[in-house]
Amino acid sequence: MKHIFAAVTVALSKEKQLLLDPTLQEEKAEGAAAGCFAFPFSSAADVDPNSSPSPPGVLTLYTKGRMSSDDLQDMLEASWRGSQKLAGFLRLSINKAFALVLQ
């Protein structure tokens, strides 16, 4: 597998708390803002959960609600860290599946 992507949804509560993978109720709460960010990885081997929190680029982005540019940047960085963990889990799962097939 050469290329993968991971998408993560983040909500920003009225109290300015970031919520990774929010419930629909949390997303739609009064005064809340939300965003869905998708990040590309050139290969599953590129995923390093200890790498820089700065995303290399956003594949796609969808936001709703009002937020400042600083809030958007915070949401972007939180979703990047979440997407790294998601892609790392995917890589681990695929490696385990191939190990079973090759036995």
Secondary structure, 3 states (H helix, E strand, C coil): CCCEEEEEEEEECCCCCEEECCCHHHHCCCCCEEEEEEEEECCHHHCCCCCCCCCCCCCEEEEECCCCHHHHHHHHHHHHHHHHHHHHHHHHHHHHHHHHHHC
